[in-house]
């Protein structure tokens, strides 16, 4: 029988957020495909799990993917995890899922933490409809163009951003969306978690004064 690919969500910070089902699956599969084996190994060690791990990330997906598919075809079950949160969201996991399905392997989601839904749940903005657009483009012109297109959708928008580009992205949001209040979440579920609602300019001033650290999730509400 062909093996099953389990798509397993893991904590985005607080290890208590991992589900009992996720831990059981991670113990029972033959191998765990990880974005970064070192980060996943820390999680597994914390919970006393000794399942073998292999790396599966952007730069080895074309070679490692077929190897994982062979394991499935040989009847071994595989768990796919990302560094934090739900696989397939802003990582190459969807490729393995697509190929596993094409090969006839069952694909089973094991849902759990996600920075997108965590930020939305605490933002206090309408989330009956929203658009998640990942990381904005790096180049300033393309970043502004993308934000302009998102503004035209007239719905809540969720973005990710790195500490290296958060200030530039806040400037671009202010230029495109104006000084409407947005929610900036930093280090969700971790010790120094912050979820702050303010204008883009106020966020920029606050982060400049305090220092830019951590990973960011930005929630831009639709214009009222």
N, C-alpha and C positions, 0 to 999 in steps of 0.2 A: 504493500500500500504506500502511496505517496505521502510524504510528511506534510505537516501543517506549518504555515508561517504565522506566528503570533506577532502582532504589532503592539508593543507594550509601552505604555506611557510610564515615565519615571518622574520623580520629584524635580521641581524647578529650583528647589532650595532646601526646604524643610523635609527631612527624610521621613517624618511621620506621615507625610501625604501619600506614600506608596500604598497601594491596595494589597489586601491579603491575596487576592487573585493574581496580581502581578508577581508577587513573591513566589507563589506556587508554580506559576508558569516558568519563571526564571530558573527554578530548581529542576524542573522536569524536562526541559528541552535538551537537545543534544549539544547545541552551541548557541551563543548569543552574539549577534552581529551588532557592533557598537560604533558610534561615531568616533569616540576616543576610548580605547580600552582601559586607560589609566583611570579615567573618571568613573567608568562603569565598574571597574574592579573595586574602587573605594566603596561604592554602594553595595556590591555583592559581599564584600568582606564584612561590612557593618552588620549584614543580616545572616552571615554564616553560609553563604551560597558559593559553591565551588565549581559551577558550570564553566566549561571552557569558553573563552571569548576570542573573537576575531575582529579586526578593524573593517569598517565599511563606511567610507566617507567620500567626499566629492572627488578626490584625486585618485582613488583606487576602485571606484564603483564599476568600471568597465571590466576589470580583471577579477575582482572579488565577487561580483554578482553571479557570474557563471559557476563559480566554485560553490556558492551557497545554494544555487539551484540544483546542482548535482547532489548535494546532501538531501534536499527535499525529495528529489526523484528516487534516491536510494532508501527513502522511508524514514529519514531522520527529521524531527521537528526543529525549527529554528525560531528564535526570538529576535526581533528587530527592535533596537532601542536607539535613542538619540542621547546627547549629553544631558539634556534636561527637557522634560515635557513630552509632547506627543510626536512620534516619528512621522515624517512626511510633511511636517509644517516647517517651511524654511530649511529643509535639508533634502538630500537626494533619496530618501527612503522610498519615495513613490515609485522609483524605477524598479526596485526589488519587488515591491508589491505587484506592479504591473506584470513583470516577467513571471512571477510565481503564479499569478492567476492564468496567464497565457499557457503555462505548463500544466495547468489542471490542479495545482496545489490549493487546498483550502486556505483562505486568509482570514484570520480571526483577530478582530481588534480587542485589545484589553485597555479600555479607556481610563483616563485619569488626568493628572495635572496638565495645564496649558496656560502659558502666560497671557494668551489672548483672552480666554474666558475669565481668568482670574482678575485681570485688569478691568474688563467690562463689568464684572459683578460688583466691583467696589467703586466704579466711576460715578455712579449716579446719573447716567445719561441713558436715553432710549436705546435699547439693544434688541428690539423686536426685529430689526433689520440692521445689518452692519456689513462693512467691507473690510477684510483683512488684506493688507497690501505688502506685508513683509518689510524688508529694509528698503528705504528710498534709494534711488540711484545716487552714485557717488559724485558724478559730475554736476556742478551747480545748475547749469542750464537744463539738463535732463531732470534733475530733482524738481525744479520749479514747474516744468512742463507736466510731470507726473502728478504733482500735487494739484495743479490746475484742473487736470482731468478728473481727479478724485472729488474736487469741490463741486463739479458739475453733477455728480451723482446725487447730491443732496441727501446723504445718509451718514450715519456714524461711521467713522473710519478708524481702524486700528493699525498702527505701525510699530515695527521694531527699530531700535537704533542703538549703535555702539557708543561708548563713551568718547571715542575719537571724533565722531561727527554730530553728536547731539546738539551742540551749539549752532552749527551751521544749519542743521535741519530745523531748529526752532526759529532761526531767522527766516528761513524759506516759508515755514508755516505762517509766520506773521505777515510776510509779504503777500501770500496767496489768500489766506483765510481771514486776514485782519486780526484785530485784537480781541476776538472772541475767546472765552476761557476754554482751555483744553486741560486734559488730565495727563499728567506725566507720572508713571509708576516706575520706581527704581528698586532693584533687588527684591522682587516679589517673593514672599514667604521666607526671606532670609532675615538675619539679625537686624540689618539696617534698612529694612523695608520702608519706603516712602511712597505715598499716593497723594499727590498734591494737585489741586485744581487752581489754575491761575492763567493769566494771559501769556502768550509766548514770550513777550518782553520780560515779564516778571519771573518766569521760569529761568530765562537766560541769566538774569541778574542774580537770582538765587544760586544757581549752579556755579556761576563764575566766582561768587563769593565763597561758597562752601567747598568747591573743588568737585570736579567731575569724576565720579567713580561708579562702577557697576554697569549692568545692562538695563536698557530702558524700553518700556512699552508706552506708547503714546496713544491716547484716545481723543479724537477730534469729533465733537458732537456736530450733528447737522445744524444748520442755521435755523433758528426758531422764527 
